Amino acid sequence: MTDWDKELAKIDKQLASISDEELMKGAPSVVLGKGGAPAPRALPPTKANAAAGATLSMPTPSGGKPWMAWVKVLVAVAAAVGLMFWPWPVRCGAPLLGFTAATGGVALLGVWSAIATWRHRLGGAHVAALLVTGWGLALGAREVLPRVGYAVASAERPAQWSCGGTR
């Protein structure tokens, strides 16, 4: 068995005998830019790179434009608000199926915008996207659960999908 305390003590002793400059001599330097992310670096100097004036920029963690994530969130929020003004009664039949599909669509829009906001590290927009997802799922559950027997049916939400035999 290895005595790790002794091994670590040897490593500490070796590190203490080397100066910081000598220790970091071979390590590449990294300049931190905005937000703590590595700043863009220049390509190694070669004739082809010098002629083209090329530089290598570090990719952002998101790989896109943050304003597009905000657009996705605004589309999702607009669709969620639009469900509040659904023009047809959703008691049964095709309007019910359309409304249920729309609530699923709003939930998917919320997930779509949540993924984009997560990639861009946009906290407030991510919370809004998650609220849209929850809103779409809650409205869908409000219509589906009484019809599958999980929740108590009411006059507004009967235990049936079709309008046959109801007035």
Buried (B, 14 or more C-beta within 10 A) or exposed (E): EEEEEEEEEEEEEEEEEEEEEEEEEEEEEEEEEEEEEEEEBEBEEEEEBEEEEEEEEEEBEBEEEBEEBBEBBEBBBEBBEEBEEBEEEBBBBEBBBEBBEBBBBBBBBBBBBBBBBBBBBBEEBBEBBBBBBEBBBEBBEBBBBBBEEEBEEEEEBBEBBEBEEEE
